[in-house]
Amino acid sequence: MSFILRNHVCSKSFRAIPKWHLNKNLPRNSHSCYVSLIFNTRNIPYVIRQLNLKFSSREFSESSKLFDNNPANLISLVEYGEIAEECLQSIGEQFENILEKAEIKDWDVNYSNDVLKISLDETGEYVLNKQTPNRQIWLSSPISGPKRYDYIDGEWIYKHDGISLHQLLSTEISDLLKVKVTFRIPRDG
């Protein structure tokens, strides 16, 4: 927010806005101006209107699909339920097939009440579950920690790094078993 405020301060005059002033004690260069705001809950809506800030996903990311939270672009709850259910069941089946062939002594795959748990001897437990209100699948990995996946263009994608759920599982389980493993997407978008 401060970056945007500095840009607006350099390009517009704020003499008409009450409670704003240029702080002359702060260093300035030709590219930026520093502004300090005396916060007053009464003037915040006025300041926001005066700044006329317009945010678009293009300002923050080249890949606007990863950060698109437009409700019109969300899948329906029914479609989400079907896709997420199919994904979790498929991952559970793939884990069972992989672990039956692996040299892991103690493992268990359990899917019930929209929660998939995969216990791996000393490694720990993977937990995947549906988060219907958010239309997400949440993963708790003993290796990489918690992640929240959104359904984007036919894949479950972690928005912070752009890596799909299936890619992450393939990488982690391959490293763990020291054998190349590929988790496959159950259906095309």
TIVO-2410 file (N, C-alpha, C; in nm, 3 decimals):
# residues 189
REC num residu      c1      c2      c3 atome chaine
REC   1      M   0.083  -0.119   0.000     N      A
REC   1      M   0.000   0.000   0.000    CA      A
REC   1      M   0.087   0.125   0.000     C      A
REC   2      S   0.199   0.123   0.075     N      A
REC   2      S   0.282   0.243   0.079    CA      A
REC   2      S   0.343   0.272  -0.057     C      A
REC   3      F   0.377   0.168  -0.135     N      A
REC   3      F   0.431   0.188  -0.269    CA      A
REC   3      F   0.331   0.263  -0.355     C      A
REC   4      I   0.206   0.222  -0.349     N      A
REC   4      I   0.101   0.287  -0.428    CA      A
REC   4      I   0.080   0.430  -0.380     C      A
REC   5      L   0.082   0.451  -0.250     N      A
REC   5      L   0.066   0.587  -0.199    CA      A
REC   5      L   0.179   0.677  -0.246     C      A
REC   6      R   0.303   0.626  -0.244     N      A
REC   6      R   0.416   0.707  -0.290    CA      A
REC   6      R   0.398   0.743  -0.437     C      A
REC   7      N   0.354   0.648  -0.518     N      A
REC   7      N   0.332   0.677  -0.660    CA      A
REC   7      N   0.227   0.786  -0.679     C      A
REC   8      H   0.119   0.777  -0.603     N      A
REC   8      H   0.013   0.877  -0.616    CA      A
REC   8      H   0.059   1.013  -0.564     C      A
REC   9      V   0.138   1.014  -0.458     N      A
REC   9      V   0.185   1.140  -0.403    CA      A
REC   9      V   0.274   1.211  -0.504     C      A
REC  10      C   0.358   1.137  -0.573     N      A
REC  10      C   0.448   1.197  -0.671    CA      A
REC  10      C   0.372   1.250  -0.792     C      A
REC  11      S   0.259   1.190  -0.823     N      A
REC  11      S   0.190   1.229  -0.945    CA      A
REC  11      S   0.074   1.326  -0.922     C      A
REC  12      K   0.031   1.343  -0.798     N      A
REC  12      K  -0.082   1.431  -0.772    CA      A
REC  12      K  -0.050   1.525  -0.656     C      A
REC  13      S  -0.118   1.632  -0.651     N      A
REC  13      S  -0.103   1.725  -0.540    CA      A
REC  13      S  -0.209   1.692  -0.435     C      A
REC  14      F  -0.166   1.681  -0.311     N      A
REC  14      F  -0.259   1.644  -0.204    CA      A
REC  14      F  -0.285   1.761  -0.109     C      A
REC  15      R  -0.266   1.882  -0.155     N      A
REC  15      R  -0.287   1.997  -0.067    CA      A
REC  15      R  -0.433   2.008  -0.022     C      A
REC  16      A  -0.526   1.958  -0.103     N      A
REC  16      A  -0.668   1.971  -0.070    CA      A
REC  16      A  -0.715   1.864   0.027     C      A
REC  17      I  -0.634   1.762   0.049     N      A
REC  17      I  -0.677   1.652   0.136    CA      A
REC  17      I  -0.636   1.683   0.280     C      A
REC  18      P  -0.731   1.691   0.370     N      A
REC  18      P  -0.696   1.719   0.509    CA      A
REC  18      P  -0.622   1.601   0.571     C      A
REC  19      K  -0.540   1.631   0.669     N      A
REC  19      K  -0.468   1.533   0.749    CA      A
REC  19      K  -0.350   1.468   0.676     C      A
REC  20      W  -0.322   1.508   0.553     N      A
REC  20      W  -0.206   1.456   0.479    CA      A
REC  20      W  -0.099   1.565   0.478     C      A
REC  21      H   0.025   1.528   0.490     N      A
REC  21      H   0.132   1.625   0.472    CA      A
REC  21      H   0.259   1.554   0.430     C      A
REC  22      L   0.345   1.628   0.362     N      A
REC  22      L   0.473   1.574   0.321    CA      A
REC  22      L   0.568   1.585   0.439     C      A
REC  23      N   0.628   1.476   0.477     N      A
REC  23      N   0.720   1.476   0.590    CA      A
REC  23      N   0.859   1.512   0.536     C      A
REC  24      K   0.905   1.633   0.564     N      A
REC  24      K   1.032   1.681   0.509    CA      A
REC  24      K   1.153   1.621   0.578     C      A
REC  25      N   1.134   1.555   0.691     N      A
REC  25      N   1.247   1.495   0.763    CA      A
REC  25      N   1.291   1.363   0.702     C      A
REC  26      L   1.208   1.304   0.617     N      A
REC  26      L   1.243   1.176   0.556    CA      A
REC  26      L   1.322   1.199   0.428     C      A
REC  27      P   1.414   1.109   0.395     N      A
REC  27      P   1.491   1.126   0.270    CA      A
REC  27      P   1.402   1.114   0.148     C      A
REC  28      R   1.436   1.191   0.045     N      A
REC  28      R   1.361   1.188  -0.080    CA      A
REC  28      R   1.458   1.177  -0.195     C      A
REC  29      N   1.413   1.114  -0.302     N      A
REC  29      N   1.491   1.118  -0.425    CA      A
REC  29      N   1.394   1.148  -0.539     C      A
REC  30      S   1.445   1.150  -0.660     N      A
REC  30      S   1.360   1.189  -0.772    CA      A
REC  30      S   1.253   1.086  -0.805     C      A
REC  31      H   1.264   0.965  -0.752     N      A
REC  31      H   1.170   0.859  -0.786    CA      A
REC  31      H   1.058   0.839  -0.684     C      A
REC  32      S   1.077   0.889  -0.564     N      A
REC  32      S   0.973   0.863  -0.464    CA      A
REC  32      S   0.958   0.980  -0.369     C      A
REC  33      C   0.840   0.990  -0.315     N      A
REC  33      C   0.809   1.088  -0.212    CA      A
REC  33      C   0.758   1.011  -0.091     C      A
REC  34      Y   0.782   1.063   0.026     N      A
REC  34      Y   0.736   0.995   0.145    CA      A
REC  34      Y   0.625   1.077   0.209     C      A
REC  35      V   0.521   1.011   0.245     N      A
REC  35      V   0.405   1.077   0.303    CA      A
REC  35      V   0.374   1.011   0.435     C      A
REC  36      S   0.340   1.088   0.532     N      A
REC  36      S   0.290   1.029   0.655    CA      A
REC  36      S   0.144   1.071   0.671     C      A
REC  37      L   0.065   0.980   0.717     N      A
REC  37      L  -0.078   1.003   0.730    CA      A
REC  37      L  -0.113   1.003   0.878     C      A
REC  38      I  -0.182   1.105   0.920     N      A
REC  38      I  -0.233   1.106   1.056    CA      A
REC  38      I  -0.366   1.033   1.051     C      A
REC  39      F  -0.368   0.913   1.108     N      A
REC  39      F  -0.487   0.830   1.097    CA      A
REC  39      F  -0.598   0.884   1.185     C      A
REC  40      N  -0.710   0.897   1.124     N      A
REC  40      N  -0.830   0.939   1.192    CA      A
REC  40      N  -0.942   0.863   1.125     C      A
REC  41      T  -1.018   0.786   1.199     N      A
REC  41      T  -1.119   0.701   1.137    CA      A
REC  41      T  -1.222   0.780   1.058     C      A
REC  42      R  -1.240   0.907   1.089     N      A
REC  42      R  -1.337   0.987   1.013    CA      A
REC  42      R  -1.288   1.021   0.874     C      A
REC  43      N  -1.157   1.036   0.854     N      A
REC  43      N  -1.110   1.081   0.724    CA      A
REC  43      N  -1.065   0.968   0.632     C      A
REC  44      I  -1.058   0.846   0.677     N      A
REC  44      I  -1.011   0.736   0.592    CA      A
REC  44      I  -1.098   0.717   0.468     C      A
REC  45      P  -1.231   0.713   0.478     N      A
REC  45      P  -1.311   0.699   0.355    CA      A
REC  45      P  -1.287   0.814   0.257     C      A
REC  46      Y  -1.271   0.935   0.309     N      A
REC  46      Y  -1.246   1.050   0.223    CA      A
REC  46      Y  -1.112   1.035   0.151     C      A
REC  47      V  -1.009   0.996   0.223     N      A
REC  47      V  -0.877   0.979   0.164    CA      A
REC  47      V  -0.880   0.872   0.057     C      A
REC  48      I  -0.947   0.763   0.083     N      A
REC  48      I  -0.956   0.655  -0.015    CA      A
REC  48      I  -1.027   0.703  -0.141     C      A
REC  49      R  -1.135   0.779  -0.124     N      A
REC  49      R  -1.206   0.833  -0.241    CA      A
REC  49      R  -1.115   0.927  -0.320     C      A
REC  50      Q  -1.038   1.010  -0.248     N      A
REC  50      Q  -0.950   1.106  -0.316    CA      A
REC  50      Q  -0.838   1.035  -0.392     C      A
REC  51      L  -0.786   0.931  -0.334     N      A
REC  51      L  -0.679   0.857  -0.401    CA      A
REC  51      L  -0.731   0.784  -0.524     C      A
REC  52      N  -0.859   0.744  -0.518     N      A
REC  52      N  -0.922   0.674  -0.629    CA      A
REC  52      N  -0.837   0.555  -0.674     C      A
REC  53      L  -0.799   0.473  -0.575     N      A
REC  53      L  -0.714   0.358  -0.605    CA      A
REC  53      L  -0.793   0.254  -0.682     C      A
REC  54      K  -0.735   0.206  -0.787     N      A
REC  54      K  -0.798   0.102  -0.867    CA      A
REC  54      K  -0.701  -0.015  -0.873     C      A
REC  55      F  -0.742  -0.127  -0.814     N      A
REC  55      F  -0.657  -0.245  -0.814    CA      A
REC  55      F  -0.703  -0.340  -0.922     C      A
REC  56      S  -0.610  -0.394  -0.993     N      A
REC  56      S  -0.642  -0.500  -1.088    CA      A
REC  56      S  -0.537  -0.608  -1.075     C      A
REC  57      S  -0.573  -0.729  -1.109     N      A
REC  57      S  -0.479  -0.840  -1.094    CA      A
REC  57      S  -0.356  -0.819  -1.181     C      A
REC  58      R  -0.367  -0.743  -1.290     N      A
REC  58      R  -0.252  -0.720  -1.377    CA      A
REC  58      R  -0.144  -0.639  -1.307     C      A
REC  59      E  -0.183  -0.553  -1.210     N      A
REC  59      E  -0.084  -0.474  -1.139    CA      A
REC  59      E   0.001  -0.561  -1.047     C      A
REC  60      F  -0.052  -0.674  -1.003     N      A
REC  60      F   0.015  -0.754  -0.903    CA      A
REC  60      F   0.076  -0.882  -0.957     C      A
REC  61      S   0.033  -0.929  -1.074     N      A
REC  61      S   0.083  -1.056  -1.123    CA      A
REC  61      S   0.070  -1.065  -1.273     C      A
REC  62      E   0.171  -1.123  -1.336     N      A
REC  62      E   0.160  -1.147  -1.478    CA      A
REC  62      E   0.060  -1.258  -1.504     C      A
REC  63      S   0.050  -1.349  -1.409     N      A
REC  63      S  -0.041  -1.462  -1.424    CA      A
REC  63      S  -0.170  -1.431  -1.349     C      A
REC  64      S  -0.260  -1.358  -1.413     N      A
REC  64      S  -0.380  -1.312  -1.344    CA      A
REC  64      S  -0.472  -1.426  -1.303     C      A
REC  65      K  -0.465  -1.541  -1.370     N      A
REC  65      K  -0.551  -1.653  -1.333    CA      A
REC  65      K  -0.519  -1.704  -1.193     C      A
REC  66      L  -0.393  -1.699  -1.153     N      A
REC  66      L  -0.355  -1.749  -1.021    CA      A
REC  66      L  -0.414  -1.665  -0.908     C      A
REC  67      F  -0.441  -1.539  -0.935     N      A
REC  67      F  -0.488  -1.451  -0.829    CA      A
REC  67      F  -0.629  -1.399  -0.855     C      A
REC  68      D  -0.701  -1.463  -0.942     N      A
REC  68      D  -0.835  -1.420  -0.978    CA      A
REC  68      D  -0.935  -1.473  -0.877     C      A
REC  69      N  -0.996  -1.384  -0.801     N      A
REC  69      N  -1.097  -1.423  -0.703    CA      A
REC  69      N  -1.236  -1.377  -0.744     C      A
REC  70      N  -1.255  -1.354  -0.872     N      A
REC  70      N  -1.383  -1.309  -0.924    CA      A
REC  70      N  -1.486  -1.421  -0.907     C      A
REC  71      P  -1.596  -1.397  -0.834     N      A
REC  71      P  -1.696  -1.502  -0.812    CA      A
REC  71      P  -1.751  -1.561  -0.942     C      A
REC  72      A  -1.753  -1.483  -1.049     N      A
REC  72      A  -1.805  -1.534  -1.176    CA      A
REC  72      A  -1.716  -1.644  -1.233     C      A
REC  73      N  -1.589  -1.646  -1.192     N      A
REC  73      N  -1.495  -1.745  -1.244    CA      A
REC  73      N  -1.485  -1.870  -1.156     C      A
REC  74      L  -1.556  -1.872  -1.044     N      A
REC  74      L  -1.554  -1.989  -0.957    CA      A
REC  74      L  -1.645  -2.098  -1.012     C      A
REC  75      I  -1.606  -2.222  -0.989     N      A
REC  75      I  -1.692  -2.333  -1.029    CA      A
REC  75      I  -1.807  -2.343  -0.929     C      A
REC  76      S  -1.917  -2.403  -0.971     N      A
REC  76      S  -2.033  -2.417  -0.881    CA      A
REC  76      S  -1.998  -2.513  -0.768     C      A
REC  77      L  -2.073  -2.504  -0.660     N      A
REC  77      L  -2.049  -2.594  -0.546    CA      A
REC  77      L  -2.070  -2.740  -0.584     C      A
REC  78      V  -2.169  -2.767  -0.669     N      A
REC  78      V  -2.194  -2.904  -0.713    CA      A
REC  78      V  -2.076  -2.955  -0.795     C      A
REC  79      E  -2.032  -2.874  -0.890     N      A
REC  79      E  -1.918  -2.913  -0.973    CA      A
REC  79      E  -1.793  -2.930  -0.887     C      A
REC  80      Y  -1.771  -2.836  -0.794     N      A
REC  80      Y  -1.657  -2.847  -0.703    CA      A
REC  80      Y  -1.662  -2.979  -0.626     C      A
REC  81      G  -1.779  -3.011  -0.571     N      A
REC  81      G  -1.793  -3.135  -0.494    CA      A
REC  81      G  -1.757  -3.258  -0.574     C      A
REC  82      E  -1.804  -3.264  -0.698     N      A
REC  82      E  -1.774  -3.380  -0.784    CA      A
REC  82      E  -1.626  -3.388  -0.818     C      A
REC  83      I  -1.567  -3.275  -0.855     N      A
REC  83      I  -1.426  -3.273  -0.895    CA      A
REC  83      I  -1.335  -3.304  -0.775     C      A
REC  84      A  -1.363  -3.243  -0.661     N      A
REC  84      A  -1.280  -3.265  -0.542    CA      A
REC  84      A  -1.292  -3.409  -0.494     C      A
REC  85      E  -1.414  -3.463  -0.494     N      A
REC  85      E  -1.436  -3.602  -0.453    CA      A
REC  85      E  -1.358  -3.698  -0.543     C      A
REC  86      E  -1.368  -3.676  -0.673     N      A
REC  86      E  -1.297  -3.761  -0.769    CA      A
REC  86      E  -1.145  -3.750  -0.750     C      A
REC  87      C  -1.097  -3.630  -0.724     N      A
REC  87      C  -0.954  -3.608  -0.703    CA      A
REC  87      C  -0.905  -3.682  -0.579     C      A
REC  88      L  -0.975  -3.666  -0.467     N      A
REC  88      L  -0.931  -3.730  -0.343    CA      A
REC  88      L  -0.937  -3.882  -0.354     C      A
REC  89      Q  -1.042  -3.936  -0.415     N      A
REC  89      Q  -1.051  -4.081  -0.433    CA      A
REC  89      Q  -0.938  -4.131  -0.523     C      A
REC  90      S  -0.910  -4.059  -0.629     N      A
REC  90      S  -0.804  -4.097  -0.721    CA      A
REC  90      S  -0.667  -4.095  -0.652     C      A
REC  91      I  -0.641  -3.991  -0.575     N      A
REC  91      I  -0.513  -3.982  -0.503    CA      A
REC  91      I  -0.502  -4.096  -0.403     C      A
REC  92      G  -0.611  -4.127  -0.333     N      A
REC  92      G  -0.611  -4.239  -0.239    CA      A
REC  92      G  -0.578  -4.371  -0.308     C      A
REC  93      E  -0.642  -4.396  -0.422     N      A
REC  93      E  -0.616  -4.520  -0.497    CA      A
REC  93      E  -0.472  -4.525  -0.548     C      A
REC  94      Q  -0.422  -4.411  -0.597     N      A
REC  94      Q  -0.284  -4.407  -0.645    CA      A
REC  94      Q  -0.185  -4.431  -0.532     C      A
REC  95      F  -0.211  -4.374  -0.414     N      A
REC  95      F  -0.126  -4.399  -0.298    CA      A
REC  95      F  -0.126  -4.548  -0.264     C      A
REC  96      E  -0.243  -4.611  -0.261     N      A
REC  96      E  -0.250  -4.754  -0.230    CA      A
REC  96      E  -0.168  -4.836  -0.329     C      A
REC  97      N  -0.182  -4.808  -0.458     N      A
REC  97      N  -0.106  -4.882  -0.560    CA      A
REC  97      N   0.044  -4.862  -0.544     C      A
REC  98      I   0.085  -4.740  -0.516     N      A
REC  98      I   0.228  -4.710  -0.501    CA      A
REC  98      I   0.284  -4.775  -0.375     C      A
REC  99      L   0.211  -4.763  -0.263     N      A
REC  99      L   0.262  -4.813  -0.136    CA      A
REC  99      L   0.263  -4.965  -0.128     C      A
REC 100      E   0.174  -5.032  -0.203     N      A
REC 100      E   0.177  -5.179  -0.207    CA      A
REC 100      E   0.307  -5.229  -0.268     C      A
REC 101      K   0.363  -5.154  -0.362     N      A
REC 101      K   0.486  -5.193  -0.429    CA      A
REC 101      K   0.611  -5.144  -0.356     C      A
REC 102      A   0.596  -5.048  -0.266     N      A
REC 102      A   0.710  -4.987  -0.198    CA      A
REC 102      A   0.758  -5.071  -0.081     C      A
REC 103      E   0.875  -5.035  -0.032     N      A
REC 103      E   0.934  -5.108   0.080    CA      A
REC 103      E   0.907  -5.039   0.213     C      A
REC 104      I   0.792  -4.978   0.225     N      A
REC 104      I   0.754  -4.914   0.352    CA      A
REC 104      I   0.682  -5.019   0.435     C      A
REC 105      K   0.726  -5.034   0.560     N      A
REC 105      K   0.672  -5.140   0.646    CA      A
REC 105      K   0.528  -5.113   0.688     C      A
REC 106      D   0.506  -4.995   0.741     N      A
REC 106      D   0.375  -4.966   0.800    CA      A
REC 106      D   0.314  -4.845   0.730     C      A
REC 107      W   0.202  -4.864   0.663     N      A
REC 107      W   0.132  -4.755   0.598    CA      A
REC 107      W  -0.018  -4.781   0.601     C      A
REC 108      D  -0.094  -4.674   0.586     N      A
REC 108      D  -0.240  -4.687   0.584    CA      A
REC 108      D  -0.298  -4.573   0.500     C      A
REC 109      V  -0.397  -4.605   0.419     N      A
REC 109      V  -0.471  -4.505   0.341    CA      A
REC 109      V  -0.616  -4.515   0.382     C      A
REC 110      N  -0.673  -4.403   0.427     N      A
REC 110      N  -0.812  -4.403   0.474    CA      A
REC 110      N  -0.883  -4.278   0.421     C      A
REC 111      Y  -0.998  -4.301   0.355     N      A
REC 111      Y  -1.078  -4.189   0.305    CA      A
REC 111      Y  -1.219  -4.200   0.361     C      A
REC 112      S  -1.257  -4.100   0.441     N      A
REC 112      S  -1.394  -4.095   0.492    CA      A
REC 112      S  -1.427  -3.950   0.529     C      A
REC 113      N  -1.555  -3.916   0.516     N      A
REC 113      N  -1.605  -3.782   0.550    CA      A
REC 113      N  -1.524  -3.670   0.485     C      A
REC 114      D  -1.495  -3.686   0.357     N      A
REC 114      D  -1.422  -3.586   0.279    CA      A
REC 114      D  -1.279  -3.562   0.326     C      A
REC 115      V  -1.222  -3.656   0.401     N      A
REC 115      V  -1.084  -3.644   0.449    CA      A
REC 115      V  -1.006  -3.768   0.408     C      A
REC 116      L  -0.894  -3.747   0.340     N      A
REC 116      L  -0.805  -3.855   0.299    CA      A
REC 116      L  -0.680  -3.849   0.386     C      A
REC 117      K  -0.652  -3.960   0.458     N      A
REC 117      K  -0.534  -3.967   0.544    CA      A
REC 117      K  -0.443  -4.078   0.493     C      A
REC 118      I  -0.316  -4.043   0.475     N      A
REC 118      I  -0.216  -4.140   0.433    CA      A
REC 118      I  -0.107  -4.140   0.539     C      A
REC 119      S  -0.098  -4.250   0.613     N      A
REC 119      S   0.004  -4.263   0.718    CA      A
REC 119      S   0.121  -4.343   0.663     C      A
REC 120      L   0.240  -4.289   0.677     N      A
REC 120      L   0.362  -4.354   0.629    CA      A
REC 120      L   0.458  -4.373   0.746     C      A
REC 121      D   0.486  -4.496   0.780     N      A
REC 121      D   0.569  -4.537   0.894    CA      A
REC 121      D   0.631  -4.420   0.970     C      A
REC 122      E   0.759  -4.395   0.954     N      A
REC 122      E   0.827  -4.291   1.032    CA      A
REC 122      E   0.819  -4.153   0.969     C      A
REC 123      T   0.772  -4.144   0.846     N      A
REC 123      T   0.767  -4.016   0.777    CA      A
REC 123      T   0.660  -3.924   0.833     C      A
REC 124      G   0.545  -3.978   0.866     N      A
REC 124      G   0.436  -3.897   0.916    CA      A
REC 124      G   0.309  -3.922   0.839     C      A
REC 125      E   0.220  -3.824   0.842     N      A
REC 125      E   0.087  -3.842   0.783    CA      A
REC 125      E   0.054  -3.728   0.687     C      A
REC 126      Y   0.008  -3.765   0.568     N      A
REC 126      Y  -0.049  -3.670   0.473    CA      A
REC 126      Y  -0.199  -3.665   0.501     C      A
REC 127      V  -0.253  -3.544   0.505     N      A
REC 127      V  -0.398  -3.527   0.521    CA      A
REC 127      V  -0.445  -3.433   0.411     C      A
REC 128      L  -0.542  -3.480   0.332     N      A
REC 128      L  -0.605  -3.398   0.228    CA      A
REC 128      L  -0.753  -3.391   0.259     C      A
REC 129      N  -0.809  -3.273   0.252     N      A
REC 129      N  -0.953  -3.262   0.277    CA      A
REC 129      N  -1.016  -3.152   0.193     C      A
REC 130      K  -1.145  -3.169   0.169     N      A
REC 130      K  -1.224  -3.072   0.094    CA      A
REC 130      K  -1.257  -2.954   0.186     C      A
REC 131      Q  -1.249  -2.835   0.131     N      A
REC 131      Q  -1.295  -2.714   0.199    CA      A
REC 131      Q  -1.401  -2.650   0.110     C      A
REC 132      T  -1.523  -2.699   0.125     N      A
REC 132      T  -1.632  -2.662   0.035    CA      A
REC 132      T  -1.659  -2.512   0.030     C      A
REC 133      P  -1.667  -2.439   0.143     N      A
REC 133      P  -1.697  -2.295   0.133    CA      A
REC 133      P  -1.595  -2.219   0.048     C      A
REC 134      N  -1.469  -2.262   0.052     N      A
REC 134      N  -1.363  -2.195  -0.024    CA      A
REC 134      N  -1.339  -2.257  -0.161     C      A
REC 135      R  -1.406  -2.370  -0.186     N      A
REC 135      R  -1.385  -2.447  -0.310    CA      A
REC 135      R  -1.237  -2.482  -0.326     C      A
REC 136      Q  -1.179  -2.534  -0.218     N      A
REC 136      Q  -1.038  -2.569  -0.216    CA      A
REC 136      Q  -1.019  -2.712  -0.167     C      A
REC 137      I  -0.900  -2.763  -0.193     N      A
REC 137      I  -0.852  -2.885  -0.127    CA      A
REC 137      I  -0.733  -2.842  -0.043     C      A
REC 138      W  -0.736  -2.882   0.084     N      A
REC 138      W  -0.627  -2.848   0.174    CA      A
REC 138      W  -0.539  -2.970   0.192     C      A
REC 139      L  -0.410  -2.947   0.195     N      A
REC 139      L  -0.312  -3.054   0.215    CA      A
REC 139      L  -0.228  -3.020   0.337     C      A
REC 140      S  -0.207  -3.121   0.421     N      A
REC 140      S  -0.109  -3.111   0.527    CA      A
REC 140      S  -0.006  -3.220   0.499     C      A
REC 141      S   0.116  -3.178   0.470     N      A
REC 141      S   0.223  -3.271   0.433    CA      A
REC 141      S   0.327  -3.276   0.544     C      A
REC 142      P   0.376  -3.396   0.577     N      A
REC 142      P   0.482  -3.405   0.678    CA      A
REC 142      P   0.614  -3.349   0.625     C      A
REC 143      I   0.622  -3.326   0.495     N      A
REC 143      I   0.746  -3.277   0.435    CA      A
REC 143      I   0.738  -3.127   0.407     C      A
REC 144      S   0.634  -3.083   0.337     N      A
REC 144      S   0.625  -2.942   0.296    CA      A
REC 144      S   0.529  -2.858   0.379     C      A
REC 145      G   0.454  -2.919   0.469     N      A
REC 145      G   0.363  -2.844   0.554    CA      A
REC 145      G   0.226  -2.823   0.490     C      A
REC 146      P   0.149  -2.725   0.541     N      A
REC 146      P   0.013  -2.703   0.491    CA      A
REC 146      P   0.009  -2.621   0.363     C      A
REC 147      K  -0.085  -2.655   0.276     N      A
REC 147      K  -0.107  -2.581   0.152    CA      A
REC 147      K  -0.256  -2.585   0.117     C      A
REC 148      R  -0.302  -2.482   0.048     N      A
REC 148      R  -0.442  -2.473   0.005    CA      A
REC 148      R  -0.445  -2.465  -0.147     C      A
REC 149      Y  -0.518  -2.557  -0.208     N      A
REC 149      Y  -0.520  -2.568  -0.354    CA      A
REC 149      Y  -0.654  -2.523  -0.412     C      A
REC 150      D  -0.645  -2.443  -0.518     N      A
REC 150      D  -0.763  -2.396  -0.591    CA      A
REC 150      D  -0.769  -2.465  -0.726     C      A
REC 151      Y  -0.891  -2.488  -0.774     N      A
REC 151      Y  -0.911  -2.555  -0.903    CA      A
REC 151      Y  -0.900  -2.451  -1.014     C      A
REC 152      I  -0.791  -2.458  -1.090     N      A
REC 152      I  -0.764  -2.361  -1.196    CA      A
REC 152      I  -0.728  -2.437  -1.324     C      A
REC 153      D  -0.806  -2.415  -1.428     N      A
REC 153      D  -0.779  -2.476  -1.559    CA      A
REC 153      D  -0.758  -2.627  -1.551     C      A
REC 154      G  -0.842  -2.696  -1.475     N      A
REC 154      G  -0.838  -2.842  -1.471    CA      A
REC 154      G  -0.736  -2.902  -1.376     C      A
REC 155      E  -0.670  -2.819  -1.295     N      A
REC 155      E  -0.572  -2.869  -1.199    CA      A
REC 155      E  -0.592  -2.801  -1.064     C      A
REC 156      W  -0.549  -2.868  -0.958     N      A
REC 156      W  -0.551  -2.811  -0.824    CA      A
REC 156      W  -0.417  -2.742  -0.804     C      A
REC 157      I  -0.418  -2.608  -0.798     N      A
REC 157      I  -0.296  -2.527  -0.798    CA      A
REC 157      I  -0.282  -2.452  -0.665     C      A
REC 158      Y  -0.159  -2.454  -0.611     N      A
REC 158      Y  -0.126  -2.373  -0.494    CA      A
REC 158      Y  -0.086  -2.235  -0.546     C      A
REC 159      K  -0.163  -2.132  -0.516     N      A
REC 159      K  -0.146  -2.000  -0.577    CA      A
REC 159      K  -0.014  -1.933  -0.542     C      A
REC 160      H   0.047  -1.969  -0.431     N      A
REC 160      H   0.170  -1.902  -0.390    CA      A
REC 160      H   0.291  -1.941  -0.474     C      A
REC 161      D   0.290  -2.062  -0.529     N      A
REC 161      D   0.405  -2.103  -0.611    CA      A
REC 161      D   0.365  -2.158  -0.748     C      A
REC 162      G   0.235  -2.175  -0.773     N      A
REC 162      G   0.188  -2.223  -0.903    CA      A
REC 162      G   0.206  -2.371  -0.927     C      A
REC 163      I   0.246  -2.446  -0.824     N      A
REC 163      I   0.269  -2.591  -0.839    CA      A
REC 163      I   0.139  -2.664  -0.808     C      A
REC 164      S   0.109  -2.765  -0.890     N      A
REC 164      S  -0.015  -2.840  -0.871    CA      A
REC 164      S   0.000  -2.942  -0.758     C      A
REC 165      L  -0.113  -2.982  -0.704     N      A
REC 165      L  -0.118  -3.085  -0.599    CA      A
REC 165      L  -0.052  -3.213  -0.648     C      A
REC 166      H  -0.083  -3.253  -0.771     N      A
REC 166      H  -0.028  -3.378  -0.825    CA      A
REC 166      H   0.123  -3.369  -0.846     C      A
REC 167      Q   0.173  -3.253  -0.887     N      A
REC 167      Q   0.317  -3.234  -0.902    CA      A
REC 167      Q   0.388  -3.244  -0.768     C      A
REC 168      L   0.332  -3.179  -0.666     N      A
REC 168      L   0.394  -3.181  -0.534    CA      A
REC 168      L   0.398  -3.322  -0.478     C      A
REC 169      L   0.286  -3.395  -0.487     N      A
REC 169      L   0.284  -3.532  -0.436    CA      A
REC 169      L   0.382  -3.620  -0.512     C      A
REC 170      S   0.389  -3.604  -0.643     N      A
REC 170      S   0.484  -3.682  -0.724    CA      A
REC 170      S   0.627  -3.657  -0.678     C      A
REC 171      T   0.662  -3.532  -0.658     N      A
REC 171      T   0.798  -3.496  -0.615    CA      A
REC 171      T   0.829  -3.550  -0.477     C      A
REC 172      E   0.740  -3.525  -0.381     N      A
REC 172      E   0.766  -3.567  -0.243    CA      A
REC 172      E   0.773  -3.719  -0.228     C      A
REC 173      I   0.679  -3.790  -0.289     N      A
REC 173      I   0.677  -3.936  -0.275    CA      A
REC 173      I   0.792  -3.998  -0.353     C      A
REC 174      S   0.829  -3.942  -0.467     N      A
REC 174      S   0.946  -3.990  -0.541    CA      A
REC 174      S   1.072  -3.976  -0.457     C      A
REC 175      D   1.090  -3.860  -0.393     N      A
REC 175      D   1.206  -3.839  -0.307    CA      A
REC 175      D   1.205  -3.933  -0.188     C      A
REC 176      L   1.089  -3.954  -0.131     N      A
REC 176      L   1.075  -4.040  -0.014    CA      A
REC 176      L   1.106  -4.186  -0.047     C      A
REC 177      L   1.051  -4.236  -0.157     N      A
REC 177      L   1.068  -4.377  -0.194    CA      A
REC 177      L   1.193  -4.401  -0.278     C      A
REC 178      K   1.255  -4.292  -0.324     N      A
REC 178      K   1.373  -4.301  -0.411    CA      A
REC 178      K   1.343  -4.378  -0.540     C      A
REC 179      V   1.221  -4.363  -0.587     N      A
REC 179      V   1.172  -4.421  -0.712    CA      A
REC 179      V   1.083  -4.316  -0.777     C      A
REC 180      K   1.091  -4.302  -0.910     N      A
REC 180      K   1.006  -4.203  -0.977    CA      A
REC 180      K   0.860  -4.245  -0.967     C      A
REC 181      V   0.780  -4.154  -0.913     N      A
REC 181      V   0.636  -4.176  -0.895    CA      A
REC 181      V   0.564  -4.060  -0.961     C      A
REC 182      T   0.455  -4.089  -1.031     N      A
REC 182      T   0.375  -3.983  -1.095    CA      A
REC 182      T   0.229  -3.997  -1.053     C      A
REC 183      F   0.179  -3.893  -0.988     N      A
REC 183      F   0.036  -3.889  -0.956    CA      A
REC 183      F  -0.034  -3.825  -1.075     C      A
REC 184      R  -0.139  -3.889  -1.121     N      A
REC 184      R  -0.210  -3.844  -1.241    CA      A
REC 184      R  -0.341  -3.776  -1.204     C      A
REC 185      I  -0.376  -3.675  -1.283     N      A
REC 185      I  -0.502  -3.603  -1.265    CA      A
REC 185      I  -0.615  -3.694  -1.314     C      A
REC 186      P  -0.723  -3.711  -1.235     N      A
REC 186      P  -0.828  -3.806  -1.273    CA      A
REC 186      P  -0.912  -3.764  -1.392     C      A
REC 187      R  -0.919  -3.634  -1.422     N      A
REC 187      R  -1.003  -3.592  -1.535    CA      A
REC 187      R  -0.955  -3.460  -1.588     C      A
REC 188      D  -0.991  -3.431  -1.710     N      A
REC 188      D  -0.958  -3.302  -1.770    CA      A
REC 188      D  -1.072  -3.207  -1.742     C      A
REC 189      G  -1.032  -3.082  -1.695     N      A
REC 189      G  -1.124  -2.975  -1.660    CA      A
REC 189      G  -1.258  -2.998  -1.711     C      A
***
